[in-house]
């Protein structure tokens, strides 16, 4: 098995794990009010978006094709 496939597999599992955690925390924090809660929502949303991009890159949809 190539090192590239091992790296992509680890990235895929990490992106799924972190993405699910970010979405669950965003769902739990959705009703909170205030500046701190608003900033937390933005950061969790950006983290979930980054996980989607990492997931696409690990699945070889984005980036260099090898």
PDBQT receptor file of N, H, CA, C and O in Angstrom, charges set to zero:
ATOM      1  N   UNK A   1       0.850  -1.174   0.000  1.00  0.00    +0.000 N 
ATOM      2  CA  UNK A   1       0.000   0.000   0.000  1.00  0.00    +0.000 C 
ATOM      3  C   UNK A   1       0.899   1.242   0.000  1.00  0.00    +0.000 C 
ATOM      4  O   UNK A   1       1.876   1.319   0.745  1.00  0.00    +0.000 OA
ATOM      5  N   UNK A   2       0.561   2.173  -0.818  1.00  0.00    +0.000 N 
ATOM      6  H   UNK A   2      -0.232   2.111  -1.424  1.00  0.00    +0.000 HD
ATOM      7  CA  UNK A   2       1.366   3.371  -0.983  1.00  0.00    +0.000 C 
ATOM      8  C   UNK A   2       1.198   4.320   0.207  1.00  0.00    +0.000 C 
ATOM      9  O   UNK A   2       0.170   4.322   0.884  1.00  0.00    +0.000 OA
ATOM     10  N   UNK A   3       2.220   5.108   0.436  1.00  0.00    +0.000 N 
ATOM     11  H   UNK A   3       3.056   5.106  -0.114  1.00  0.00    +0.000 HD
ATOM     12  CA  UNK A   3       2.165   6.091   1.530  1.00  0.00    +0.000 C 
ATOM     13  C   UNK A   3       1.105   7.143   1.283  1.00  0.00    +0.000 C 
ATOM     14  O   UNK A   3       0.534   7.692   2.226  1.00  0.00    +0.000 OA
ATOM     15  N   UNK A   4       0.841   7.425   0.020  1.00  0.00    +0.000 N 
ATOM     16  H   UNK A   4       1.304   6.980  -0.746  1.00  0.00    +0.000 HD
ATOM     17  CA  UNK A   4      -0.171   8.429  -0.323  1.00  0.00    +0.000 C 
ATOM     18  C   UNK A   4      -1.555   7.967   0.129  1.00  0.00    +0.000 C 
ATOM     19  O   UNK A   4      -2.330   8.760   0.664  1.00  0.00    +0.000 OA
ATOM     20  N   UNK A   5      -1.867   6.696  -0.082  1.00  0.00    +0.000 N 
ATOM     21  H   UNK A   5      -1.237   6.052  -0.517  1.00  0.00    +0.000 HD
ATOM     22  CA  UNK A   5      -3.172   6.187   0.312  1.00  0.00    +0.000 C 
ATOM     23  C   UNK A   5      -3.325   6.126   1.830  1.00  0.00    +0.000 C 
ATOM     24  O   UNK A   5      -4.417   6.349   2.354  1.00  0.00    +0.000 OA
ATOM     25  N   UNK A   6      -2.255   5.832   2.522  1.00  0.00    +0.000 N 
ATOM     26  H   UNK A   6      -1.368   5.651   2.095  1.00  0.00    +0.000 HD
ATOM     27  CA  UNK A   6      -2.296   5.834   3.992  1.00  0.00    +0.000 C 
ATOM     28  C   UNK A   6      -2.539   7.249   4.504  1.00  0.00    +0.000 C 
ATOM     29  O   UNK A   6      -3.337   7.458   5.418  1.00  0.00    +0.000 OA
ATOM     30  N   UNK A   7      -1.847   8.217   3.911  1.00  0.00    +0.000 N 
ATOM     31  H   UNK A   7      -1.199   8.047   3.169  1.00  0.00    +0.000 HD
ATOM     32  CA  UNK A   7      -2.015   9.612   4.317  1.00  0.00    +0.000 C 
ATOM     33  C   UNK A   7      -3.435  10.091   4.031  1.00  0.00    +0.000 C 
ATOM     34  O   UNK A   7      -4.040  10.768   4.862  1.00  0.00    +0.000 OA
ATOM     35  N   UNK A   8      -3.959   9.751   2.884  1.00  0.00    +0.000 N 
ATOM     36  H   UNK A   8      -3.468   9.200   2.209  1.00  0.00    +0.000 HD
ATOM     37  CA  UNK A   8      -5.325  10.154   2.538  1.00  0.00    +0.000 C 
ATOM     38  C   UNK A   8      -6.344   9.484   3.447  1.00  0.00    +0.000 C 
ATOM     39  O   UNK A   8      -7.341  10.102   3.818  1.00  0.00    +0.000 OA
ATOM     40  N   UNK A   9      -6.106   8.234   3.807  1.00  0.00    +0.000 N 
ATOM     41  H   UNK A   9      -5.295   7.732   3.505  1.00  0.00    +0.000 HD
ATOM     42  CA  UNK A   9      -7.023   7.538   4.712  1.00  0.00    +0.000 C 
ATOM     43  C   UNK A   9      -7.061   8.181   6.087  1.00  0.00    +0.000 C 
ATOM     44  O   UNK A   9      -8.128   8.350   6.675  1.00  0.00    +0.000 OA
ATOM     45  N   UNK A  10      -5.890   8.538   6.593  1.00  0.00    +0.000 N 
ATOM     46  H   UNK A  10      -5.022   8.401   6.115  1.00  0.00    +0.000 HD
ATOM     47  CA  UNK A  10      -5.828   9.208   7.894  1.00  0.00    +0.000 C 
ATOM     48  C   UNK A  10      -6.507  10.567   7.824  1.00  0.00    +0.000 C 
ATOM     49  O   UNK A  10      -7.225  10.950   8.748  1.00  0.00    +0.000 OA
ATOM     50  N   UNK A  11      -6.285  11.305   6.726  1.00  0.00    +0.000 N 
ATOM     51  H   UNK A  11      -5.702  10.994   5.976  1.00  0.00    +0.000 HD
ATOM     52  CA  UNK A  11      -6.930  12.608   6.552  1.00  0.00    +0.000 C 
ATOM     53  C   UNK A  11      -8.439  12.467   6.446  1.00  0.00    +0.000 C 
ATOM     54  O   UNK A  11      -9.184  13.302   6.958  1.00  0.00    +0.000 OA
ATOM     55  N   UNK A  12      -8.886  11.418   5.786  1.00  0.00    +0.000 N 
ATOM     56  H   UNK A  12      -8.280  10.740   5.370  1.00  0.00    +0.000 HD
ATOM     57  CA  UNK A  12     -10.322  11.181   5.631  1.00  0.00    +0.000 C 
ATOM     58  C   UNK A  12     -10.976  10.898   6.982  1.00  0.00    +0.000 C 
ATOM     59  O   UNK A  12     -12.018  11.470   7.301  1.00  0.00    +0.000 OA
ATOM     60  N   UNK A  13     -10.376  10.027   7.763  1.00  0.00    +0.000 N 
ATOM     61  H   UNK A  13      -9.529   9.562   7.504  1.00  0.00    +0.000 HD
ATOM     62  CA  UNK A  13     -10.917   9.702   9.087  1.00  0.00    +0.000 C 
ATOM     63  C   UNK A  13     -10.876  10.930  10.002  1.00  0.00    +0.000 C 
ATOM     64  O   UNK A  13     -11.835  11.189  10.728  1.00  0.00    +0.000 OA
ATOM     65  N   UNK A  14      -9.784  11.680   9.972  1.00  0.00    +0.000 N 
ATOM     66  H   UNK A  14      -9.005  11.469   9.382  1.00  0.00    +0.000 HD
ATOM     67  CA  UNK A  14      -9.675  12.884  10.796  1.00  0.00    +0.000 C 
ATOM     68  C   UNK A  14     -10.688  13.942  10.416  1.00  0.00    +0.000 C 
ATOM     69  O   UNK A  14     -11.276  14.582  11.287  1.00  0.00    +0.000 OA
ATOM     70  N   UNK A  15     -10.902  14.135   9.105  1.00  0.00    +0.000 N 
ATOM     71  H   UNK A  15     -10.424  13.615   8.397  1.00  0.00    +0.000 HD
ATOM     72  CA  UNK A  15     -11.876  15.126   8.655  1.00  0.00    +0.000 C 
ATOM     73  C   UNK A  15     -13.285  14.743   9.071  1.00  0.00    +0.000 C 
ATOM     74  O   UNK A  15     -14.070  15.603   9.470  1.00  0.00    +0.000 OA
ATOM     75  N   UNK A  16     -13.609  13.471   8.983  1.00  0.00    +0.000 N 
ATOM     76  H   UNK A  16     -12.972  12.773   8.659  1.00  0.00    +0.000 HD
ATOM     77  CA  UNK A  16     -14.947  13.029   9.388  1.00  0.00    +0.000 C 
ATOM     78  C   UNK A  16     -15.132  13.207  10.890  1.00  0.00    +0.000 C 
ATOM     79  O   UNK A  16     -16.172  13.694  11.333  1.00  0.00    +0.000 OA
ATOM     80  N   UNK A  17     -14.136  12.819  11.674  1.00  0.00    +0.000 N 
ATOM     81  H   UNK A  17     -13.291  12.423  11.315  1.00  0.00    +0.000 HD
ATOM     82  CA  UNK A  17     -14.236  12.916  13.128  1.00  0.00    +0.000 C 
ATOM     83  C   UNK A  17     -14.360  14.368  13.594  1.00  0.00    +0.000 C 
ATOM     84  O   UNK A  17     -15.240  14.694  14.391  1.00  0.00    +0.000 OA
ATOM     85  N   UNK A  18     -13.497  15.218  13.107  1.00  0.00    +0.000 N 
ATOM     86  H   UNK A  18     -12.783  14.953  12.460  1.00  0.00    +0.000 HD
ATOM     87  CA  UNK A  18     -13.526  16.624  13.519  1.00  0.00    +0.000 C 
ATOM     88  C   UNK A  18     -14.775  17.317  12.981  1.00  0.00    +0.000 C 
ATOM     89  O   UNK A  18     -15.370  18.140  13.678  1.00  0.00    +0.000 OA
ATOM     90  N   UNK A  19     -15.180  16.999  11.755  1.00  0.00    +0.000 N 
ATOM     91  H   UNK A  19     -14.697  16.331  11.189  1.00  0.00    +0.000 HD
ATOM     92  CA  UNK A  19     -16.379  17.606  11.179  1.00  0.00    +0.000 C 
ATOM     93  C   UNK A  19     -17.641  17.256  11.937  1.00  0.00    +0.000 C 
ATOM     94  O   UNK A  19     -18.475  18.124  12.193  1.00  0.00    +0.000 OA
ATOM     95  N   UNK A  20     -17.788  16.000  12.297  1.00  0.00    +0.000 N 
ATOM     96  H   UNK A  20     -17.110  15.294  12.089  1.00  0.00    +0.000 HD
ATOM     97  CA  UNK A  20     -18.972  15.585  13.061  1.00  0.00    +0.000 C 
ATOM     98  C   UNK A  20     -18.980  16.250  14.432  1.00  0.00    +0.000 C 
ATOM     99  O   UNK A  20     -20.025  16.693  14.908  1.00  0.00    +0.000 OA
ATOM    100  N   UNK A  21     -17.826  16.316  15.057  1.00  0.00    +0.000 N 
ATOM    101  H   UNK A  21     -16.977  15.956  14.670  1.00  0.00    +0.000 HD
ATOM    102  CA  UNK A  21     -17.735  16.973  16.361  1.00  0.00    +0.000 C 
ATOM    103  C   UNK A  21     -18.102  18.458  16.258  1.00  0.00    +0.000 C 
ATOM    104  O   UNK A  21     -18.820  18.979  17.112  1.00  0.00    +0.000 OA
ATOM    105  N   UNK A  22     -17.615  19.136  15.222  1.00  0.00    +0.000 N 
ATOM    106  H   UNK A  22     -17.032  18.713  14.529  1.00  0.00    +0.000 HD
ATOM    107  CA  UNK A  22     -17.921  20.560  15.051  1.00  0.00    +0.000 C 
ATOM    108  C   UNK A  22     -19.409  20.771  14.799  1.00  0.00    +0.000 C 
ATOM    109  O   UNK A  22     -19.998  21.708  15.336  1.00  0.00    +0.000 OA
ATOM    110  N   UNK A  23     -20.020  19.916  13.991  1.00  0.00    +0.000 N 
ATOM    111  H   UNK A  23     -19.541  19.155  13.555  1.00  0.00    +0.000 HD
ATOM    112  CA  UNK A  23     -21.447  20.069  13.696  1.00  0.00    +0.000 C 
ATOM    113  C   UNK A  23     -22.292  19.796  14.935  1.00  0.00    +0.000 C 
ATOM    114  O   UNK A  23     -23.274  20.499  15.174  1.00  0.00    +0.000 OA
ATOM    115  N   UNK A  24     -21.932  18.796  15.721  1.00  0.00    +0.000 N 
ATOM    116  H   UNK A  24     -21.135  18.225  15.527  1.00  0.00    +0.000 HD
ATOM    117  CA  UNK A  24     -22.682  18.500  16.952  1.00  0.00    +0.000 C 
ATOM    118  C   UNK A  24     -22.553  19.664  17.943  1.00  0.00    +0.000 C 
ATOM    119  O   UNK A  24     -23.540  20.064  18.560  1.00  0.00    +0.000 OA
ATOM    120  N   UNK A  25     -21.352  20.200  18.094  1.00  0.00    +0.000 N 
ATOM    121  H   UNK A  25     -20.550  19.875  17.593  1.00  0.00    +0.000 HD
ATOM    122  CA  UNK A  25     -21.165  21.340  19.001  1.00  0.00    +0.000 C 
ATOM    123  C   UNK A  25     -21.911  22.567  18.500  1.00  0.00    +0.000 C 
ATOM    124  O   UNK A  25     -22.462  23.322  19.301  1.00  0.00    +0.000 OA
ATOM    125  N   UNK A  26     -21.937  22.776  17.196  1.00  0.00    +0.000 N 
ATOM    126  H   UNK A  26     -21.489  22.162  16.546  1.00  0.00    +0.000 HD
ATOM    127  CA  UNK A  26     -22.681  23.905  16.631  1.00  0.00    +0.000 C 
ATOM    128  C   UNK A  26     -24.174  23.748  16.888  1.00  0.00    +0.000 C 
ATOM    129  O   UNK A  26     -24.856  24.722  17.208  1.00  0.00    +0.000 OA
ATOM    130  N   UNK A  27     -24.683  22.533  16.752  1.00  0.00    +0.000 N 
ATOM    131  H   UNK A  27     -24.130  21.742  16.492  1.00  0.00    +0.000 HD
ATOM    132  CA  UNK A  27     -26.096  22.268  17.039  1.00  0.00    +0.000 C 
ATOM    133  C   UNK A  27     -26.407  22.523  18.519  1.00  0.00    +0.000 C 
ATOM    134  O   UNK A  27     -27.442  23.103  18.849  1.00  0.00    +0.000 OA
ATOM    135  N   UNK A  28     -25.518  22.093  19.393  1.00  0.00    +0.000 N 
ATOM    136  H   UNK A  28     -24.677  21.623  19.125  1.00  0.00    +0.000 HD
ATOM    137  CA  UNK A  28     -25.736  22.280  20.828  1.00  0.00    +0.000 C 
ATOM    138  C   UNK A  28     -25.629  23.739  21.247  1.00  0.00    +0.000 C 
ATOM    139  O   UNK A  28     -26.282  24.147  22.207  1.00  0.00    +0.000 OA
ATOM    140  N   UNK A  29     -24.831  24.526  20.556  1.00  0.00    +0.000 N 
ATOM    141  H   UNK A  29     -24.301  24.194  19.776  1.00  0.00    +0.000 HD
ATOM    142  CA  UNK A  29     -24.582  25.921  20.923  1.00  0.00    +0.000 C 
ATOM    143  C   UNK A  29     -25.466  26.883  20.146  1.00  0.00    +0.000 C 
ATOM    144  O   UNK A  29     -25.325  28.097  20.292  1.00  0.00    +0.000 OA
ATOM    145  N   UNK A  30     -26.371  26.371  19.327  1.00  0.00    +0.000 N 
ATOM    146  H   UNK A  30     -26.486  25.385  19.209  1.00  0.00    +0.000 HD
ATOM    147  CA  UNK A  30     -27.129  27.226  18.420  1.00  0.00    +0.000 C 
ATOM    148  C   UNK A  30     -28.032  28.218  19.164  1.00  0.00    +0.000 C 
ATOM    149  O   UNK A  30     -28.176  29.350  18.705  1.00  0.00    +0.000 OA
ATOM    150  N   UNK A  31     -28.629  27.850  20.263  1.00  0.00    +0.000 N 
ATOM    151  H   UNK A  31     -28.512  26.930  20.636  1.00  0.00    +0.000 HD
ATOM    152  CA  UNK A  31     -29.576  28.717  20.966  1.00  0.00    +0.000 C 
ATOM    153  C   UNK A  31     -28.888  29.761  21.845  1.00  0.00    +0.000 C 
ATOM    154  O   UNK A  31     -29.556  30.659  22.357  1.00  0.00    +0.000 OA
ATOM    155  N   UNK A  32     -27.596  29.668  22.027  1.00  0.00    +0.000 N 
ATOM    156  H   UNK A  32     -27.053  28.939  21.610  1.00  0.00    +0.000 HD
ATOM    157  CA  UNK A  32     -26.892  30.611  22.908  1.00  0.00    +0.000 C 
ATOM    158  C   UNK A  32     -26.872  32.009  22.292  1.00  0.00    +0.000 C 
ATOM    159  O   UNK A  32     -26.856  32.172  21.072  1.00  0.00    +0.000 OA
ATOM    160  N   UNK A  33     -26.872  33.006  23.167  1.00  0.00    +0.000 N 
ATOM    161  H   UNK A  33     -26.885  32.874  24.158  1.00  0.00    +0.000 HD
ATOM    162  CA  UNK A  33     -26.867  34.403  22.715  1.00  0.00    +0.000 C 
ATOM    163  C   UNK A  33     -25.626  35.109  23.264  1.00  0.00    +0.000 C 
ATOM    164  O   UNK A  33     -25.039  34.693  24.263  1.00  0.00    +0.000 OA
ATOM    165  N   UNK A  34     -25.255  36.167  22.594  1.00  0.00    +0.000 N 
ATOM    166  H   UNK A  34     -25.732  36.505  21.783  1.00  0.00    +0.000 HD
ATOM    167  CA  UNK A  34     -24.136  36.979  23.050  1.00  0.00    +0.000 C 
ATOM    168  C   UNK A  34     -22.990  36.956  22.060  1.00  0.00    +0.000 C 
ATOM    169  O   UNK A  34     -22.958  36.168  21.114  1.00  0.00    +0.000 OA
ATOM    170  N   UNK A  35     -22.047  37.856  22.316  1.00  0.00    +0.000 N 
ATOM    171  H   UNK A  35     -22.073  38.496  23.084  1.00  0.00    +0.000 HD
ATOM    172  CA  UNK A  35     -20.889  38.004  21.420  1.00  0.00    +0.000 C 
ATOM    173  C   UNK A  35     -20.034  36.751  21.418  1.00  0.00    +0.000 C 
ATOM    174  O   UNK A  35     -19.626  36.288  20.353  1.00  0.00    +0.000 OA
ATOM    175  N   UNK A  36     -19.758  36.199  22.574  1.00  0.00    +0.000 N 
ATOM    176  H   UNK A  36     -20.090  36.575  23.439  1.00  0.00    +0.000 HD
ATOM    177  CA  UNK A  36     -18.916  35.001  22.652  1.00  0.00    +0.000 C 
ATOM    178  C   UNK A  36     -19.569  33.823  21.938  1.00  0.00    +0.000 C 
ATOM    179  O   UNK A  36     -18.901  33.066  21.234  1.00  0.00    +0.000 OA
ATOM    180  N   UNK A  37     -20.866  33.675  22.120  1.00  0.00    +0.000 N 
ATOM    181  H   UNK A  37     -21.409  34.290  22.692  1.00  0.00    +0.000 HD
ATOM    182  CA  UNK A  37     -21.577  32.574  21.470  1.00  0.00    +0.000 C 
ATOM    183  C   UNK A  37     -21.616  32.770  19.960  1.00  0.00    +0.000 C 
ATOM    184  O   UNK A  37     -21.517  31.805  19.201  1.00  0.00    +0.000 OA
ATOM    185  N   UNK A  38     -21.758  34.011  19.527  1.00  0.00    +0.000 N 
ATOM    186  H   UNK A  38     -21.838  34.795  20.143  1.00  0.00    +0.000 HD
ATOM    187  CA  UNK A  38     -21.753  34.287  18.091  1.00  0.00    +0.000 C 
ATOM    188  C   UNK A  38     -20.416  33.978  17.457  1.00  0.00    +0.000 C 
ATOM    189  O   UNK A  38     -20.355  33.409  16.367  1.00  0.00    +0.000 OA
ATOM    190  N   UNK A  39     -19.354  34.347  18.130  1.00  0.00    +0.000 N 
ATOM    191  H   UNK A  39     -19.404  34.809  19.016  1.00  0.00    +0.000 HD
ATOM    192  CA  UNK A  39     -18.022  34.050  17.625  1.00  0.00    +0.000 C 
ATOM    193  C   UNK A  39     -17.762  32.545  17.620  1.00  0.00    +0.000 C 
ATOM    194  O   UNK A  39     -17.132  32.025  16.700  1.00  0.00    +0.000 OA
ATOM    195  N   UNK A  40     -18.243  31.853  18.636  1.00  0.00    +0.000 N 
ATOM    196  H   UNK A  40     -18.756  32.276  19.384  1.00  0.00    +0.000 HD
ATOM    197  CA  UNK A  40     -18.094  30.400  18.680  1.00  0.00    +0.000 C 
ATOM    198  C   UNK A  40     -18.827  29.749  17.520  1.00  0.00    +0.000 C 
ATOM    199  O   UNK A  40     -18.320  28.799  16.924  1.00  0.00    +0.000 OA
ATOM    200  N   UNK A  41     -20.018  30.248  17.191  1.00  0.00    +0.000 N 
ATOM    201  H   UNK A  41     -20.430  31.019  17.675  1.00  0.00    +0.000 HD
ATOM    202  CA  UNK A  41     -20.775  29.703  16.065  1.00  0.00    +0.000 C 
ATOM    203  C   UNK A  41     -20.030  29.909  14.752  1.00  0.00    +0.000 C 
ATOM    204  O   UNK A  41     -19.975  29.004  13.920  1.00  0.00    +0.000 OA
ATOM    205  N   UNK A  42     -19.464  31.083  14.566  1.00  0.00    +0.000 N 
ATOM    206  H   UNK A  42     -19.509  31.818  15.242  1.00  0.00    +0.000 HD
ATOM    207  CA  UNK A  42     -18.708  31.361  13.335  1.00  0.00    +0.000 C 
ATOM    208  C   UNK A  42     -17.502  30.433  13.234  1.00  0.00    +0.000 C 
ATOM    209  O   UNK A  42     -17.251  29.858  12.175  1.00  0.00    +0.000 OA
ATOM    210  N   UNK A  43     -16.764  30.283  14.315  1.00  0.00    +0.000 N 
ATOM    211  H   UNK A  43     -16.968  30.750  15.175  1.00  0.00    +0.000 HD
ATOM    212  CA  UNK A  43     -15.571  29.434  14.289  1.00  0.00    +0.000 C 
ATOM    213  C   UNK A  43     -15.923  27.962  14.072  1.00  0.00    +0.000 C 
ATOM    214  O   UNK A  43     -15.218  27.258  13.349  1.00  0.00    +0.000 OA
ATOM    215  N   UNK A  44     -17.002  27.495  14.688  1.00  0.00    +0.000 N 
ATOM    216  H   UNK A  44     -17.575  28.067  15.275  1.00  0.00    +0.000 HD
ATOM    217  CA  UNK A  44     -17.418  26.108  14.473  1.00  0.00    +0.000 C 
ATOM    218  C   UNK A  44     -17.895  25.887  13.041  1.00  0.00    +0.000 C 
ATOM    219  O   UNK A  44     -17.649  24.831  12.458  1.00  0.00    +0.000 OA
ATOM    220  N   UNK A  45     -18.568  26.873  12.480  1.00  0.00    +0.000 N 
ATOM    221  H   UNK A  45     -18.768  27.731  12.953  1.00  0.00    +0.000 HD
ATOM    222  CA  UNK A  45     -18.988  26.781  11.084  1.00  0.00    +0.000 C 
ATOM    223  C   UNK A  45     -17.801  26.742  10.134  1.00  0.00    +0.000 C 
ATOM    224  O   UNK A  45     -17.796  25.973   9.172  1.00  0.00    +0.000 OA
ATOM    225  N   UNK A  46     -16.797  27.570  10.401  1.00  0.00    +0.000 N 
ATOM    226  H   UNK A  46     -16.801  28.194  11.182  1.00  0.00    +0.000 HD
ATOM    227  CA  UNK A  46     -15.592  27.554   9.578  1.00  0.00    +0.000 C 
ATOM    228  C   UNK A  46     -14.824  26.246   9.724  1.00  0.00    +0.000 C 
ATOM    229  O   UNK A  46     -14.238  25.755   8.759  1.00  0.00    +0.000 OA
ATOM    230  N   UNK A  47     -14.829  25.685  10.925  1.00  0.00    +0.000 N 
ATOM    231  H   UNK A  47     -15.305  26.084  11.708  1.00  0.00    +0.000 HD
ATOM    232  CA  UNK A  47     -14.166  24.401  11.131  1.00  0.00    +0.000 C 
ATOM    233  C   UNK A  47     -14.880  23.298  10.343  1.00  0.00    +0.000 C 
ATOM    234  O   UNK A  47     -14.229  22.443   9.744  1.00  0.00    +0.000 OA
ATOM    235  N   UNK A  48     -16.208  23.318  10.345  1.00  0.00    +0.000 N 
ATOM    236  H   UNK A  48     -16.737  24.013  10.832  1.00  0.00    +0.000 HD
ATOM    237  CA  UNK A  48     -16.965  22.326   9.576  1.00  0.00    +0.000 C 
ATOM    238  C   UNK A  48     -16.705  22.495   8.084  1.00  0.00    +0.000 C 
ATOM    239  O   UNK A  48     -16.580  21.502   7.367  1.00  0.00    +0.000 OA
ATOM    240  N   UNK A  49     -16.623  23.729   7.604  1.00  0.00    +0.000 N 
ATOM    241  H   UNK A  49     -16.725  24.536   8.186  1.00  0.00    +0.000 HD
ATOM    242  CA  UNK A  49     -16.317  23.979   6.198  1.00  0.00    +0.000 C 
ATOM    243  C   UNK A  49     -14.919  23.478   5.844  1.00  0.00    +0.000 C 
ATOM    244  O   UNK A  49     -14.723  22.881   4.786  1.00  0.00    +0.000 OA
ATOM    245  N   UNK A  50     -13.966  23.715   6.709  1.00  0.00    +0.000 N 
ATOM    246  H   UNK A  50     -14.125  24.201   7.568  1.00  0.00    +0.000 HD
ATOM    247  CA  UNK A  50     -12.608  23.222   6.488  1.00  0.00    +0.000 C 
ATOM    248  C   UNK A  50     -12.558  21.706   6.451  1.00  0.00    +0.000 C 
ATOM    249  O   UNK A  50     -11.778  21.125   5.696  1.00  0.00    +0.000 OA
ATOM    250  N   UNK A  51     -13.381  21.066   7.258  1.00  0.00    +0.000 N 
ATOM    251  H   UNK A  51     -14.015  21.537   7.872  1.00  0.00    +0.000 HD
ATOM    252  CA  UNK A  51     -13.425  19.597   7.243  1.00  0.00    +0.000 C 
ATOM    253  C   UNK A  51     -14.024  19.077   5.945  1.00  0.00    +0.000 C 
ATOM    254  O   UNK A  51     -13.598  18.037   5.443  1.00  0.00    +0.000 OA
ATOM    255  N   UNK A  52     -14.999  19.780   5.398  1.00  0.00    +0.000 N 
ATOM    256  H   UNK A  52     -15.345  20.625   5.805  1.00  0.00    +0.000 HD
ATOM    257  CA  UNK A  52     -15.555  19.385   4.101  1.00  0.00    +0.000 C 
ATOM    258  C   UNK A  52     -14.483  19.501   3.026  1.00  0.00    +0.000 C 
ATOM    259  O   UNK A  52     -14.356  18.619   2.177  1.00  0.00    +0.000 OA
ATOM    260  N   UNK A  53     -13.716  20.577   3.057  1.00  0.00    +0.000 N 
ATOM    261  H   UNK A  53     -13.819  21.294   3.747  1.00  0.00    +0.000 HD
ATOM    262  CA  UNK A  53     -12.636  20.740   2.078  1.00  0.00    +0.000 C 
ATOM    263  C   UNK A  53     -11.561  19.673   2.250  1.00  0.00    +0.000 C 
ATOM    264  O   UNK A  53     -11.049  19.146   1.262  1.00  0.00    +0.000 OA
ATOM    265  N   UNK A  54     -11.216  19.352   3.488  1.00  0.00    +0.000 N 
ATOM    266  H   UNK A  54     -11.632  19.780   4.290  1.00  0.00    +0.000 HD
ATOM    267  CA  UNK A  54     -10.231  18.293   3.734  1.00  0.00    +0.000 C 
ATOM    268  C   UNK A  54     -10.763  16.934   3.290  1.00  0.00    +0.000 C 
ATOM    269  O   UNK A  54     -10.009  16.103   2.782  1.00  0.00    +0.000 OA
ATOM    270  N   UNK A  55     -12.045  16.712   3.478  1.00  0.00    +0.000 N 
ATOM    271  H   UNK A  55     -12.657  17.386   3.891  1.00  0.00    +0.000 HD
ATOM    272  CA  UNK A  55     -12.676  15.472   3.034  1.00  0.00    +0.000 C 
ATOM    273  C   UNK A  55     -12.613  15.349   1.511  1.00  0.00    +0.000 C 
ATOM    274  O   UNK A  55     -12.306  14.282   0.979  1.00  0.00    +0.000 OA
ATOM    275  N   UNK A  56     -12.907  16.443   0.821  1.00  0.00    +0.000 N 
ATOM    276  H   UNK A  56     -13.157  17.310   1.253  1.00  0.00    +0.000 HD
ATOM    277  CA  UNK A  56     -12.836  16.431  -0.642  1.00  0.00    +0.000 C 
ATOM    278  C   UNK A  56     -11.406  16.242  -1.139  1.00  0.00    +0.000 C 
ATOM    279  O   UNK A  56     -11.179  15.561  -2.139  1.00  0.00    +0.000 OA
ATOM    280  N   UNK A  57     -10.451  16.841  -0.448  1.00  0.00    +0.000 N 
ATOM    281  H   UNK A  57     -10.636  17.395   0.364  1.00  0.00    +0.000 HD
ATOM    282  CA  UNK A  57      -9.049  16.673  -0.843  1.00  0.00    +0.000 C 
ATOM    283  C   UNK A  57      -8.580  15.241  -0.580  1.00  0.00    +0.000 C 
ATOM    284  O   UNK A  57      -7.815  14.688  -1.370  1.00  0.00    +0.000 OA
ATOM    285  N   UNK A  58      -9.022  14.651   0.499  1.00  0.00    +0.000 N 
ATOM    286  H   UNK A  58      -9.644  15.100   1.140  1.00  0.00    +0.000 HD
ATOM    287  CA  UNK A  58      -8.631  13.276   0.807  1.00  0.00    +0.000 C 
ATOM    288  C   UNK A  58      -9.266  12.289  -0.171  1.00  0.00    +0.000 C 
ATOM    289  O   UNK A  58      -8.702  11.228  -0.440  1.00  0.00    +0.000 OA
ATOM    290  N   UNK A  59     -10.441  12.637  -0.702  1.00  0.00    +0.000 N 
ATOM    291  H   UNK A  59     -10.899  13.499  -0.483  1.00  0.00    +0.000 HD
ATOM    292  CA  UNK A  59     -11.113  11.777  -1.673  1.00  0.00    +0.000 C 
ATOM    293  C   UNK A  59     -10.630  12.049  -3.095  1.00  0.00    +0.000 C 
ATOM    294  O   UNK A  59     -11.165  11.488  -4.051  1.00  0.00    +0.000 OA
ATOM    295  N   UNK A  60      -9.623  12.906  -3.236  1.00  0.00    +0.000 N 
ATOM    296  H   UNK A  60      -9.189  13.362  -2.460  1.00  0.00    +0.000 HD
ATOM    297  CA  UNK A  60      -9.009  13.249  -4.524  1.00  0.00    +0.000 C 
ATOM    298  C   UNK A  60      -9.983  13.976  -5.445  1.00  0.00    +0.000 C 
ATOM    299  O   UNK A  60      -9.896  13.835  -6.665  1.00  0.00    +0.000 OA
ATOM    300  N   UNK A  61     -10.898  14.740  -4.887  1.00  0.00    +0.000 N 
ATOM    301  H   UNK A  61     -10.969  14.854  -3.896  1.00  0.00    +0.000 HD
ATOM    302  CA  UNK A  61     -11.794  15.584  -5.672  1.00  0.00    +0.000 C 
ATOM    303  C   UNK A  61     -11.148  16.944  -5.875  1.00  0.00    +0.000 C 
ATOM    304  O   UNK A  61     -11.261  17.533  -6.950  1.00  0.00    +0.000 OA
ATOM    305  N   UNK A  62     -10.474  17.444  -4.855  1.00  0.00    +0.000 N 
ATOM    306  H   UNK A  62     -10.382  16.965  -3.982  1.00  0.00    +0.000 HD
ATOM    307  CA  UNK A  62      -9.740  18.711  -4.928  1.00  0.00    +0.000 C 
ATOM    308  C   UNK A  62      -8.255  18.446  -4.956  1.00  0.00    +0.000 C 
ATOM    309  O   UNK A  62      -7.799  17.425  -4.442  1.00  0.00    +0.000 OA
ATOM    310  N   UNK A  63      -7.504  19.332  -5.536  1.00  0.00    +0.000 N 
ATOM    311  H   UNK A  63      -7.875  20.162  -5.954  1.00  0.00    +0.000 HD
ATOM    312  CA  UNK A  63      -6.053  19.229  -5.470  1.00  0.00    +0.000 C 
ATOM    313  C   UNK A  63      -5.453  18.485  -6.648  1.00  0.00    +0.000 C 
ATOM    314  O   UNK A  63      -6.095  18.284  -7.679  1.00  0.00    +0.000 OA
ATOM    315  N   UNK A  64      -4.218  18.088  -6.467  1.00  0.00    +0.000 N 
ATOM    316  H   UNK A  64      -3.697  18.252  -5.629  1.00  0.00    +0.000 HD
ATOM    317  CA  UNK A  64      -3.456  17.436  -7.515  1.00  0.00    +0.000 C 
ATOM    318  C   UNK A  64      -3.910  15.993  -7.654  1.00  0.00    +0.000 C 
ATOM    319  O   UNK A  64      -4.082  15.294  -6.655  1.00  0.00    +0.000 OA
ATOM    320  N   UNK A  65      -4.101  15.555  -8.862  1.00  0.00    +0.000 N 
ATOM    321  H   UNK A  65      -3.962  16.123  -9.673  1.00  0.00    +0.000 HD
ATOM    322  CA  UNK A  65      -4.532  14.180  -9.112  1.00  0.00    +0.000 C 
ATOM    323  C   UNK A  65      -3.300  13.292  -9.259  1.00  0.00    +0.000 C 
ATOM    324  O   UNK A  65      -2.426  13.545 -10.089  1.00  0.00    +0.000 OA
ATOM    325  N   UNK A  66      -3.251  12.249  -8.436  1.00  0.00    +0.000 N 
ATOM    326  H   UNK A  66      -3.961  12.044  -7.762  1.00  0.00    +0.000 HD
ATOM    327  CA  UNK A  66      -2.120  11.319  -8.522  1.00  0.00    +0.000 C 
ATOM    328  C   UNK A  66      -2.610   9.910  -8.755  1.00  0.00    +0.000 C 
ATOM    329  O   UNK A  66      -1.805   8.985  -8.855  1.00  0.00    +0.000 OA
TER     330      UNK A  66
